[in-house]
Amino acid sequence: VIWRFRAGHPHIAGQSLTVHRVAKVTHYVVLLTVVVMLASGPIMVWSGGHAISIFGWLSIPGPVGAVESVREYAWFVHRNSALLLLLLVLFHIAGACKHLMFHSDDTFVRMIWPGK
């Protein structure tokens, strides 16, 4: 996530500024949604009074006990972030297909074989 924010977004030759901005905002919102889910997931489990078990060999106990109101809020945030992420991924796939079918740029090829 940090690398993506630092690397920026290359402007594709022939792409309008509006389309470039939509793609850039979409990428940033996808990354932000992933970060929100990474934070809300453990909060949801811990505030439910449970430890996070990693493959049954490591258990990470919560820093505080069960707090039902926090668990409900974290669940709400996590669920809606997942739905938003699903919609954004579908939108992203549609954009990739648009480049593949309707443009003669190398965007789709660069997704599969990134340059240096």
C-alpha positions in Angstrom: 0.0 0.0 0.0 2.8 2.4 0.9 4.7 1.5 -2.3 1.6 2.2 -4.4 1.1 5.7 -2.8 4.8 6.5 -3.3 5.1 5.2 -6.9 2.3 7.3 -8.3 0.3 6.6 -11.4 1.8 6.9 -14.9 -0.3 8.9 -17.4 -1.0 6.8 -20.5 -0.5 8.5 -23.8 -3.8 9.3 -25.4 -5.7 9.0 -22.1 -7.8 12.0 -21.1 -7.1 13.8 -17.9 -10.6 12.9 -16.6 -10.1 9.1 -17.2 -6.7 9.3 -15.6 -8.1 11.0 -12.5 -10.9 8.5 -12.2 -8.4 5.6 -12.4 -6.2 7.3 -9.9 -9.0 7.9 -7.4 -10.3 4.3 -7.9 -6.8 2.9 -7.1 -6.5 5.1 -4.0 -10.0 4.2 -2.7 -9.3 0.5 -3.3 -6.1 0.8 -1.2 -7.8 2.8 1.5 -10.6 0.2 1.7 -8.1 -2.6 2.1 -6.4 -0.6 5.0 -9.8 0.0 6.6 -10.6 -3.7 6.4 -7.2 -4.7 7.8 -7.9 -2.5 10.8 -11.6 -3.2 11.3 -11.2 -7.0 11.1 -9.0 -7.5 14.2 -11.0 -4.8 16.1 -14.2 -6.7 15.3 -12.8 -10.0 16.6 -11.1 -8.5 19.7 -14.1 -6.4 20.7 -16.1 -9.6 20.5 -14.0 -11.0 23.3 -12.0 -13.4 21.1 -8.4 -13.8 20.3 -7.2 -14.0 16.7 -5.9 -17.5 15.9 -3.3 -17.8 13.2 -3.5 -21.3 11.7 -4.0 -22.8 15.2 -0.4 -22.3 16.2 -0.4 -18.6 17.3 -3.1 -16.7 19.2 -3.2 -12.9 19.5 -5.3 -11.8 22.4 -7.2 -8.6 22.3 -5.8 -5.5 24.0 -9.2 -4.9 25.8 -12.2 -7.1 26.7 -15.5 -7.5 24.9 -17.2 -4.3 24.0 -20.4 -5.0 22.1 -20.9 -1.5 20.7 -17.4 -1.4 19.3 -17.8 -4.9 17.8 -21.1 -3.8 16.1 -19.5 -0.7 14.7 -16.4 -2.5 13.5 -18.6 -5.2 11.9 -20.6 -2.4 10.1 -17.4 -0.8 8.8 -15.9 -4.1 7.8 -19.0 -5.3 6.0 -19.5 -2.1 4.1 -15.8 -1.8 3.2 -16.0 -5.4 1.8 -19.0 -4.4 -0.4 -17.3 -1.2 -1.6 -14.1 -3.2 -2.4 -16.2 -5.7 -4.4 -17.7 -2.9 -6.4 -14.4 -1.2 -7.0 -12.7 -4.4 -8.1 -15.5 -5.0 -10.6 -15.1 -1.4 -11.8 -11.4 -2.0 -12.1 -11.9 -5.1 -14.1 -14.2 -3.2 -16.4 -11.5 -0.6 -16.9 -8.9 -3.2 -17.7 -11.3 -4.8 -20.2 -12.0 -1.4 -21.7 -8.2 -1.0 -22.3 -8.0 -4.5 -23.8 -10.9 -4.2 -26.2 -11.2 -0.5 -27.1 -7.8 1.1 -26.9 -4.6 0.4 -28.7 -2.4 1.2 -25.7 -0.2 -1.3 -23.9 -2.0 -1.0 -20.5 -3.2 -4.6 -20.4 0.2 -6.0 -21.4 1.9 -3.9 -18.7 -0.5 -5.4 -16.1 0.7 -8.9 -17.0 4.4 -8.1 -17.7 5.3 -4.9 -15.9 8.2 -2.9 -17.2 11.3 -1.9 -15.4 
